[in-house]
């Protein structure tokens, strides 16, 4: 199971704008593994709190407000997605043997310099045409696994659950505590 926190349009078809499986390729280019001229991707996490932290981290030091759960005038939602293992193994960037084989160093995988991560992501996408995506550790908490799923594998996802986020949602509360956001007033 994987989780995605995203701006949700309740009227959208799953793989269209605002849907749980929509790849916003036209808006990609600044993300960790983006290469929109070659592929689109979805950013997913192995646990709900990680997906929500990715969305709320920019608000550190502030009190949590309902407006923080909105993007582009759409409510943030948390989707639980089942990934079909038949898609093949993800490139596991938390595995030392994978890093050695791919000639990557942990510091290069974890850097916040997007030009670096985008360059090696594109190289892996090109060299590993059967790989559905990348698994790597969250830069917020190394025990959390994040997944970058390439567009070639999105058809292997199935939406299991989809809920708009609220200030009282357990994943929002866990993310708030993790980030040190003040409780809502």
GROMACS elastic network, one bead per residue, 0.5 to 0.9 nm:
[ bonds ]
;  ai    aj funct       b0    kb
    1    45     6  0.88210   500
    1    46     6  0.67212   500
    1    47     6  0.82831   500
    1    80     6  0.66477   500
    1    81     6  0.55786   500
    1    83     6  0.62155   500
    1   160     6  0.88142   500
    2    44     6  0.61115   500
    2    45     6  0.55017   500
    2    47     6  0.67231   500
    2    48     6  0.81427   500
    2    79     6  0.82258   500
    2    80     6  0.58363   500
    2    81     6  0.50770   500
    2    82     6  0.62842   500
    2    83     6  0.70468   500
    2   146     6  0.88248   500
    2   147     6  0.81860   500
    3    43     6  0.88179   500
    3    44     6  0.54198   500
    3    45     6  0.51233   500
    3    46     6  0.61690   500
    3    47     6  0.61115   500
    3    48     6  0.56729   500
    3    49     6  0.89701   500
    3    50     6  0.84580   500
    3    51     6  0.63532   500
    3    78     6  0.67516   500
    3    79     6  0.55336   500
    3    81     6  0.59183   500
    3    82     6  0.87573   500
    4    20     6  0.76516   500
    4    42     6  0.82318   500
    4    43     6  0.69140   500
    4    45     6  0.65557   500
    4    47     6  0.89967   500
    4    48     6  0.75514   500
    4    51     6  0.57173   500
    4    52     6  0.80995   500
    4    77     6  0.79970   500
    4    78     6  0.56481   500
    4    79     6  0.51629   500
    4    80     6  0.67207   500
    4    81     6  0.76898   500
    5     8     6  0.87667   500
    5    20     6  0.86789   500
    5    43     6  0.88020   500
    5    44     6  0.78942   500
    5    45     6  0.89971   500
    5    48     6  0.80322   500
    5    51     6  0.54060   500
    5    52     6  0.58949   500
    5    54     6  0.82382   500
    5    55     6  0.71841   500
    5    76     6  0.63940   500
    5    77     6  0.55207   500
    5    79     6  0.64286   500
    5   165     6  0.87971   500
    6    18     6  0.80707   500
    6    19     6  0.86447   500
    6    20     6  0.74255   500
    6    51     6  0.88272   500
    6    52     6  0.89184   500
    6    55     6  0.81299   500
    6    71     6  0.81315   500
    6    74     6  0.89666   500
    6    75     6  0.81281   500
    6    76     6  0.52128   500
    6    77     6  0.56043   500
    6    78     6  0.67800   500
    6    79     6  0.81018   500
    7    18     6  0.62480   500
    7    19     6  0.82893   500
    7    20     6  0.87349   500
    7    69     6  0.86577   500
    7    70     6  0.69137   500
    7    71     6  0.56207   500
    7    72     6  0.72760   500
    7    73     6  0.82359   500
    7    74     6  0.52535   500
    7    75     6  0.54912   500
    7    77     6  0.62613   500
    8    11     6  0.87359   500
    8    12     6  0.79641   500
    8    17     6  0.85754   500
    8    19     6  0.60624   500
    8    20     6  0.71637   500
    8    71     6  0.87446   500
    8    74     6  0.57892   500
    8    75     6  0.57375   500
    8    76     6  0.57959   500
    8    77     6  0.57315   500
    8    78     6  0.87319   500
    8   164     6  0.75273   500
    9    12     6  0.53680   500
    9    13     6  0.87462   500
    9    17     6  0.77416   500
    9    19     6  0.63323   500
    9    20     6  0.89645   500
    9    74     6  0.63377   500
    9    75     6  0.75894   500
   10    13     6  0.84250   500
   10    18     6  0.75837   500
   10    19     6  0.76299   500
   11    18     6  0.81560   500
   11    19     6  0.82971   500
   12    15     6  0.80262   500
   12    16     6  0.61792   500
   12    17     6  0.65553   500
   12    18     6  0.56286   500
   12    19     6  0.52442   500
   12    20     6  0.87265   500
   13    16     6  0.52682   500
   13    17     6  0.76812   500
   13    18     6  0.77782   500
   13    19     6  0.56091   500
   13    20     6  0.83186   500
   13    21     6  0.87245   500
   13    22     6  0.86222   500
   14    17     6  0.80861   500
   14    18     6  0.76812   500
   14    20     6  0.51782   500
   14    21     6  0.52667   500
   14    22     6  0.64861   500
   14   159     6  0.82406   500
   15    18     6  0.81211   500
   15    19     6  0.55018   500
   15    20     6  0.66572   500
   15    23     6  0.74572   500
   16    19     6  0.53932   500
   16    20     6  0.82663   500
   16    21     6  0.73073   500
   16    22     6  0.50400   500
   16    23     6  0.79489   500
   16    24     6  0.89811   500
   17    20     6  0.86568   500
   17    21     6  0.86756   500
   17    22     6  0.56044   500
   17    23     6  0.77189   500
   17    24     6  0.71863   500
   18    21     6  0.84715   500
   18    22     6  0.66137   500
   18    24     6  0.88648   500
   18    74     6  0.82419   500
   19    22     6  0.52534   500
   19    23     6  0.87871   500
   20    23     6  0.87349   500
   20    77     6  0.86191   500
   20    78     6  0.86046   500
   20    79     6  0.64455   500
   20    81     6  0.87240   500
   20   159     6  0.73318   500
   20   162     6  0.78853   500
   21    42     6  0.78783   500
   21   154     6  0.71280   500
   21   155     6  0.87151   500
   21   157     6  0.78472   500
   21   158     6  0.85646   500
   21   159     6  0.80543   500
   22    25     6  0.87738   500
   22    42     6  0.81111   500
   22   154     6  0.89578   500
   23    26     6  0.85063   500
   23    27     6  0.89469   500
   23    28     6  0.87736   500
   23    40     6  0.62086   500
   23    41     6  0.61458   500
   23    42     6  0.61327   500
   23   151     6  0.74240   500
   23   154     6  0.88036   500
   24    27     6  0.54039   500
   24    28     6  0.63815   500
   24    40     6  0.74261   500
   24    41     6  0.81083   500
   24    42     6  0.83849   500
   25    29     6  0.81131   500
   25    34     6  0.87191   500
   25    35     6  0.88761   500
   25    36     6  0.57593   500
   25    37     6  0.87286   500
   25    39     6  0.77992   500
   25    40     6  0.51301   500
   25    41     6  0.74020   500
   26    29     6  0.83008   500
   26    36     6  0.73038   500
   26    40     6  0.87263   500
   27    30     6  0.84789   500
   27    36     6  0.85143   500
   28    31     6  0.65354   500
   28    34     6  0.61008   500
   28    35     6  0.75241   500
   28    36     6  0.59894   500
   28    40     6  0.75160   500
   28    41     6  0.85024   500
   29    32     6  0.85851   500
   29    33     6  0.84325   500
   29    34     6  0.51693   500
   29    35     6  0.61753   500
   29    36     6  0.61392   500
   29    37     6  0.87993   500
   29   118     6  0.88141   500
   30    33     6  0.83274   500
   30    34     6  0.65165   500
   30    35     6  0.88695   500
   30   114     6  0.69845   500
   30   115     6  0.88801   500
   30   118     6  0.88545   500
   31    34     6  0.51265   500
   31    35     6  0.86608   500
   31   114     6  0.69434   500
   31   118     6  0.79486   500
   32   112     6  0.76256   500
   32   113     6  0.81912   500
   32   114     6  0.54527   500
   32   115     6  0.83895   500
   32   116     6  0.88038   500
   32   117     6  0.58607   500
   32   118     6  0.60873   500
   32   121     6  0.85576   500
   32   148     6  0.89790   500
   33    41     6  0.79499   500
   33    43     6  0.89502   500
   33   114     6  0.75995   500
   33   117     6  0.59528   500
   33   119     6  0.80624   500
   33   120     6  0.83389   500
   33   121     6  0.55614   500
   33   122     6  0.76200   500
   33   148     6  0.72478   500
   34    37     6  0.89123   500
   34    38     6  0.89373   500
   34    39     6  0.77338   500
   34    40     6  0.70278   500
   34    41     6  0.70453   500
   34   114     6  0.85760   500
   34   117     6  0.85720   500
   34   118     6  0.57610   500
   34   119     6  0.89809   500
   34   121     6  0.78163   500
   34   122     6  0.81177   500
   35    38     6  0.55716   500
   35    39     6  0.57980   500
   35    40     6  0.68843   500
   35    41     6  0.85323   500
   35   118     6  0.65175   500
   35   119     6  0.83094   500
   35   121     6  0.80754   500
   35   122     6  0.65477   500
   36    39     6  0.50091   500
   36    40     6  0.53524   500
   36    41     6  0.82755   500
   37    40     6  0.81796   500
   38   122     6  0.79024   500
   38   125     6  0.89811   500
   39   122     6  0.86288   500
   39   125     6  0.85387   500
   39   150     6  0.67527   500
   39   151     6  0.63287   500
   39   152     6  0.80942   500
   40   149     6  0.85574   500
   40   150     6  0.60733   500
   40   151     6  0.51663   500
   40   152     6  0.84402   500
   41   133     6  0.84105   500
   41   148     6  0.63052   500
   41   149     6  0.53463   500
   41   151     6  0.51979   500
   41   152     6  0.86338   500
   41   154     6  0.82934   500
   42   147     6  0.80075   500
   42   148     6  0.57007   500
   42   149     6  0.51654   500
   42   150     6  0.66742   500
   42   151     6  0.73754   500
   42   154     6  0.79931   500
   43    51     6  0.84657   500
   43   146     6  0.72479   500
   43   147     6  0.59158   500
   43   149     6  0.65039   500
   44    47     6  0.88115   500
   44    50     6  0.87503   500
   44    51     6  0.66325   500
   44   145     6  0.87349   500
   44   146     6  0.57317   500
   44   148     6  0.62149   500
   44   149     6  0.74403   500
   45    48     6  0.69731   500
   45    49     6  0.85173   500
   45    50     6  0.60333   500
   45    51     6  0.55161   500
   45   138     6  0.85400   500
   45   144     6  0.74223   500
   45   145     6  0.58882   500
   45   147     6  0.57201   500
   45   148     6  0.85863   500
   46    49     6  0.89419   500
   46    50     6  0.74582   500
   46    51     6  0.81696   500
   46   144     6  0.66856   500
   46   145     6  0.54674   500
   46   146     6  0.62319   500
   46   147     6  0.76221   500
   47    50     6  0.56963   500
   47    51     6  0.68599   500
   47   144     6  0.72380   500
   47   145     6  0.79054   500
   47   146     6  0.87068   500
   47   171     6  0.89703   500
   48    51     6  0.53048   500
   48    52     6  0.63587   500
   48    53     6  0.86557   500
   48    78     6  0.73576   500
   48    79     6  0.86316   500
   48    80     6  0.81211   500
   48   171     6  0.57970   500
   48   172     6  0.87227   500
   48   175     6  0.89618   500
   49    52     6  0.51516   500
   49    53     6  0.59763   500
   49    54     6  0.86354   500
   49   170     6  0.84275   500
   49   172     6  0.70225   500
   49   173     6  0.85983   500
   49   174     6  0.61283   500
   49   175     6  0.54927   500
   49   178     6  0.87822   500
   50    53     6  0.50679   500
   50    54     6  0.63264   500
   50    55     6  0.89465   500
   50   138     6  0.76885   500
   50   140     6  0.81278   500
   50   141     6  0.81876   500
   50   144     6  0.66451   500
   50   145     6  0.81988   500
   50   146     6  0.78672   500
   50   171     6  0.85393   500
   50   175     6  0.74516   500
   51    54     6  0.53777   500
   51    55     6  0.69146   500
   51    78     6  0.79537   500
   51   146     6  0.83078   500
   51   171     6  0.87365   500
   51   175     6  0.88814   500
   52    55     6  0.52048   500
   52    56     6  0.62541   500
   52    57     6  0.84786   500
   52    78     6  0.78468   500
   52   171     6  0.67300   500
   52   172     6  0.64250   500
   52   174     6  0.87918   500
   52   175     6  0.61821   500
   53    56     6  0.50589   500
   53    57     6  0.55535   500
   53   140     6  0.80455   500
   53   171     6  0.87815   500
   53   172     6  0.80523   500
   53   174     6  0.86205   500
   53   175     6  0.51344   500
   53   176     6  0.78204   500
   53   178     6  0.78762   500
   53   179     6  0.73475   500
   54    57     6  0.57584   500
   54    58     6  0.83405   500
   54   140     6  0.82807   500
   54   175     6  0.89210   500
   55    58     6  0.73396   500
   55    59     6  0.88595   500
   55    68     6  0.87012   500
   55    69     6  0.83989   500
   55    76     6  0.87574   500
   56    59     6  0.56702   500
   56    60     6  0.75258   500
   56    68     6  0.71431   500
   56    69     6  0.80769   500
   56   172     6  0.87236   500
   56   175     6  0.74894   500
   56   176     6  0.78976   500
   56   179     6  0.80108   500
   57    60     6  0.57023   500
   57   140     6  0.89400   500
   57   175     6  0.85427   500
   57   176     6  0.89726   500
   57   179     6  0.65885   500
   59    62     6  0.58381   500
   59    63     6  0.82112   500
   59    64     6  0.79751   500
   59    68     6  0.78204   500
   59   179     6  0.84444   500
   59   181     6  0.74825   500
   60    63     6  0.83601   500
   60   176     6  0.87359   500
   60   179     6  0.59916   500
   60   180     6  0.66081   500
   60   181     6  0.57882   500
   60   182     6  0.89285   500
   61   179     6  0.80652   500
   61   180     6  0.66921   500
   61   181     6  0.56584   500
   61   182     6  0.73676   500
   62    65     6  0.86571   500
   62   180     6  0.84461   500
   62   181     6  0.56076   500
   62   182     6  0.62096   500
   63   180     6  0.89780   500
   63   181     6  0.54157   500
   63   183     6  0.58938   500
   63   184     6  0.59720   500
   63   185     6  0.78022   500
   64    67     6  0.85077   500
   64    68     6  0.70067   500
   64   167     6  0.77818   500
   64   176     6  0.72084   500
   64   181     6  0.59138   500
   64   182     6  0.58634   500
   64   183     6  0.56814   500
   64   185     6  0.80824   500
   65    68     6  0.55709   500
   65    69     6  0.75858   500
   65   167     6  0.74433   500
   65   183     6  0.84138   500
   65   184     6  0.58144   500
   65   185     6  0.80292   500
   66    69     6  0.55111   500
   66    70     6  0.75070   500
   66   166     6  0.73276   500
   66   167     6  0.63924   500
   66   184     6  0.82302   500
   67    70     6  0.55251   500
   67    71     6  0.85490   500
   67    75     6  0.88777   500
   68    71     6  0.78788   500
   68    76     6  0.87512   500
   69    74     6  0.85325   500
   69    75     6  0.59466   500
   69    76     6  0.52743   500
   69    77     6  0.83789   500
   69   165     6  0.68293   500
   69   166     6  0.73820   500
   69   167     6  0.81138   500
   70    73     6  0.59184   500
   70    74     6  0.53756   500
   70    76     6  0.54411   500
   71    74     6  0.52731   500
   71    75     6  0.64021   500
   71    76     6  0.66845   500
   72    75     6  0.83675   500
   75   164     6  0.64675   500
   75   165     6  0.72402   500
   76   163     6  0.87677   500
   76   164     6  0.59295   500
   76   165     6  0.57871   500
   76   166     6  0.86349   500
   77   162     6  0.67463   500
   77   163     6  0.53875   500
   77   165     6  0.50763   500
   77   166     6  0.87625   500
   78   161     6  0.80599   500
   78   162     6  0.57356   500
   78   163     6  0.54650   500
   78   164     6  0.62465   500
   78   165     6  0.65342   500
   78   171     6  0.88272   500
   79   159     6  0.68530   500
   79   160     6  0.74773   500
   79   161     6  0.56198   500
   79   163     6  0.65659   500
   79   164     6  0.86574   500
   80   158     6  0.85539   500
   80   159     6  0.61362   500
   80   160     6  0.54605   500
   80   162     6  0.63253   500
   80   163     6  0.88655   500
   81   157     6  0.61037   500
   81   158     6  0.54313   500
   81   160     6  0.54221   500
   81   161     6  0.71150   500
   81   162     6  0.87713   500
   82   156     6  0.81614   500
   82   157     6  0.55409   500
   82   158     6  0.51121   500
   82   159     6  0.64349   500
   82   160     6  0.64673   500
   83    86     6  0.86964   500
   83    87     6  0.81094   500
   83   154     6  0.87119   500
   83   156     6  0.58139   500
   83   158     6  0.66581   500
   84    87     6  0.58987   500
   84    88     6  0.84311   500
   84   156     6  0.52095   500
   84   157     6  0.63712   500
   84   158     6  0.81062   500
   85    88     6  0.59288   500
   85    89     6  0.72169   500
   85   156     6  0.81847   500
   86    89     6  0.82213   500
   86   156     6  0.81355   500
   87    90     6  0.86990   500
   87   130     6  0.82844   500
   87   131     6  0.79208   500
   87   132     6  0.63882   500
   87   153     6  0.67700   500
   87   156     6  0.64444   500
   88   130     6  0.71715   500
   88   131     6  0.63896   500
   88   132     6  0.65728   500
   89    92     6  0.81121   500
   89   130     6  0.86580   500
   89   131     6  0.63893   500
   89   132     6  0.70292   500
   89   133     6  0.81469   500
   89   134     6  0.89399   500
   90    93     6  0.88729   500
   90   131     6  0.57797   500
   90   132     6  0.58177   500
   90   133     6  0.51485   500
   90   134     6  0.52000   500
   90   135     6  0.60218   500
   90   147     6  0.82713   500
   90   148     6  0.89898   500
   90   149     6  0.84390   500
   91    94     6  0.89561   500
   91    95     6  0.89223   500
   91    98     6  0.74104   500
   91   124     6  0.84142   500
   91   128     6  0.85626   500
   91   131     6  0.65641   500
   91   132     6  0.80255   500
   91   133     6  0.62660   500
   91   135     6  0.59482   500
   91   136     6  0.84821   500
   92    95     6  0.56729   500
   92    96     6  0.89024   500
   92    98     6  0.64722   500
   92    99     6  0.82247   500
   92   133     6  0.89088   500
   92   134     6  0.61198   500
   92   136     6  0.63465   500
   93    96     6  0.75508   500
   93    97     6  0.89750   500
   93    98     6  0.62953   500
   93    99     6  0.60663   500
   93   104     6  0.85421   500
   93   106     6  0.80904   500
   93   109     6  0.74235   500
   93   134     6  0.69516   500
   93   135     6  0.57774   500
   93   137     6  0.77035   500
   94    97     6  0.89500   500
   94    98     6  0.77626   500
   94    99     6  0.76046   500
   94   106     6  0.80727   500
   94   135     6  0.72340   500
   94   136     6  0.55642   500
   94   137     6  0.64623   500
   94   145     6  0.87007   500
   95    98     6  0.53016   500
   95    99     6  0.63682   500
   95   100     6  0.87664   500
   95   136     6  0.89249   500
   96    99     6  0.50342   500
   96   100     6  0.61383   500
   96   101     6  0.85572   500
   96   105     6  0.89197   500
   96   106     6  0.86663   500
   97   100     6  0.50441   500
   97   101     6  0.60438   500
   97   102     6  0.84883   500
   98   101     6  0.50433   500
   98   102     6  0.59841   500
   98   103     6  0.82294   500
   98   104     6  0.83120   500
   99   102     6  0.51612   500
   99   103     6  0.57234   500
   99   105     6  0.63481   500
   99   106     6  0.75416   500
  100   104     6  0.62810   500
  100   105     6  0.77347   500
  101   104     6  0.78865   500
  102   124     6  0.80539   500
  104   107     6  0.83974   500
  104   108     6  0.65820   500
  104   109     6  0.70789   500
  104   120     6  0.84072   500
  105   108     6  0.52890   500
  105   109     6  0.65129   500
  105   110     6  0.88687   500
  106   109     6  0.50579   500
  106   110     6  0.61695   500
  106   111     6  0.84933   500
  107   110     6  0.51906   500
  107   111     6  0.58449   500
  108   111     6  0.53551   500
  108   112     6  0.88470   500
  108   113     6  0.87554   500
  108   116     6  0.71322   500
  108   117     6  0.70067   500
  108   120     6  0.88300   500
  109   112     6  0.88102   500
  109   116     6  0.84854   500
  109   117     6  0.64421   500
  109   120     6  0.85860   500
  109   136     6  0.78509   500
  109   137     6  0.88994   500
  110   113     6  0.87655   500
  110   117     6  0.80771   500
  110   136     6  0.85063   500
  110   137     6  0.79468   500
  110   138     6  0.82677   500
  110   139     6  0.65169   500
  111   114     6  0.76339   500
  111   116     6  0.76378   500
  111   117     6  0.71838   500
  111   139     6  0.86388   500
  112   115     6  0.88975   500
  112   116     6  0.83583   500
  112   117     6  0.78467   500
  112   139     6  0.87534   500
  113   116     6  0.56424   500
  113   117     6  0.67142   500
  113   118     6  0.87592   500
  114   117     6  0.51374   500
  114   118     6  0.57363   500
  114   119     6  0.82275   500
  115   118     6  0.52877   500
  115   119     6  0.60529   500
  115   120     6  0.88775   500
  116   119     6  0.52665   500
  116   120     6  0.65677   500
  116   121     6  0.86210   500
  117   120     6  0.54866   500
  117   121     6  0.59753   500
  117   122     6  0.85817   500
  118   121     6  0.50564   500
  118   122     6  0.61466   500
  118   123     6  0.86166   500
  119   122     6  0.53698   500
  119   123     6  0.63967   500
  119   124     6  0.88790   500
  120   124     6  0.61736   500
  120   125     6  0.85324   500
  121   124     6  0.51177   500
  121   125     6  0.61002   500
  121   126     6  0.85689   500
  121   134     6  0.83217   500
  122   126     6  0.61098   500
  122   127     6  0.85492   500
  123   126     6  0.51473   500
  123   127     6  0.60355   500
  123   128     6  0.83220   500
  124   127     6  0.50713   500
  124   128     6  0.55959   500
  124   129     6  0.82188   500
  124   131     6  0.85699   500
  124   133     6  0.89739   500
  124   134     6  0.87782   500
  125   128     6  0.54444   500
  125   129     6  0.60830   500
  125   130     6  0.86619   500
  125   131     6  0.73608   500
  125   132     6  0.87182   500
  125   133     6  0.77196   500
  125   150     6  0.80674   500
  126   129     6  0.59322   500
  127   130     6  0.89321   500
  128   131     6  0.54348   500
  128   132     6  0.88026   500
  129   132     6  0.80422   500
  130   133     6  0.89328   500
  130   152     6  0.89586   500
  131   134     6  0.78383   500
  131   150     6  0.83681   500
  131   152     6  0.89057   500
  131   153     6  0.83901   500
  132   148     6  0.86337   500
  132   149     6  0.59718   500
  132   150     6  0.57512   500
  132   151     6  0.80535   500
  132   152     6  0.66208   500
  132   153     6  0.50555   500
  132   154     6  0.82383   500
  133   147     6  0.69856   500
  133   148     6  0.54368   500
  133   150     6  0.51319   500
  133   151     6  0.86705   500
  133   152     6  0.87475   500
  133   153     6  0.76088   500
  134   146     6  0.82214   500
  134   147     6  0.55556   500
  134   148     6  0.51018   500
  134   149     6  0.64923   500
  134   150     6  0.81699   500
  135   145     6  0.65565   500
  135   146     6  0.57637   500
  135   148     6  0.65306   500
  135   149     6  0.85643   500
  136   142     6  0.88091   500
  136   144     6  0.85509   500
  136   145     6  0.56943   500
  136   146     6  0.53896   500
  136   147     6  0.63839   500
  136   148     6  0.82504   500
  137   140     6  0.85085   500
  137   141     6  0.74163   500
  137   142     6  0.50870   500
  137   143     6  0.67185   500
  137   144     6  0.58300   500
  137   146     6  0.57499   500
  137   147     6  0.85351   500
  138   141     6  0.53301   500
  138   142     6  0.52229   500
  138   143     6  0.73115   500
  138   144     6  0.54823   500
  138   145     6  0.58186   500
  138   146     6  0.57540   500
  139   142     6  0.62297   500
  139   144     6  0.86864   500
  140   144     6  0.81772   500
  141   144     6  0.57080   500
  141   145     6  0.86617   500
  142   145     6  0.73636   500
  149   152     6  0.81349   500
  149   153     6  0.65965   500
  149   154     6  0.68975   500
  150   153     6  0.57766   500
  150   154     6  0.68776   500
  151   154     6  0.52371   500
  151   155     6  0.80650   500
  152   155     6  0.73821   500
  152   156     6  0.89115   500
  153   156     6  0.55228   500
  153   157     6  0.76640   500
  154   157     6  0.55420   500
  154   158     6  0.88145   500
  155   158     6  0.79043   500
  159   162     6  0.72813   500
  165   168     6  0.81452   500
  165   169     6  0.61304   500
  165   171     6  0.83924   500
  165   172     6  0.72278   500
  166   169     6  0.51933   500
  166   170     6  0.89265   500
  166   172     6  0.72715   500
  167   170     6  0.86089   500
  167   172     6  0.64093   500
  167   173     6  0.71843   500
  167   183     6  0.89429   500
  167   184     6  0.73700   500
  168   171     6  0.85457   500
  168   172     6  0.68882   500
  168   173     6  0.64856   500
  169   172     6  0.51924   500
  169   173     6  0.61781   500
  169   174     6  0.86521   500
  170   173     6  0.50278   500
  170   174     6  0.60858   500
  170   175     6  0.85404   500
  171   174     6  0.50791   500
  171   175     6  0.60916   500
  171   176     6  0.84643   500
  172   175     6  0.50536   500
  172   176     6  0.59590   500
  172   177     6  0.85738   500
  173   177     6  0.62018   500
  173   178     6  0.85504   500
  173   183     6  0.83587   500
  174   177     6  0.51880   500
  174   178     6  0.61018   500
  174   179     6  0.85970   500
  175   179     6  0.60113   500
  175   180     6  0.83240   500
  175   181     6  0.83605   500
  176   179     6  0.52730   500
  176   180     6  0.58961   500
  176   182     6  0.73031   500
  176   183     6  0.73980   500
  177   180     6  0.50393   500
  177   181     6  0.63070   500
  177   182     6  0.80463   500
  177   183     6  0.84129   500
  178   181     6  0.78743   500
  180   183     6  0.89198   500
  181   184     6  0.87390   500
  182   185     6  0.85674   500
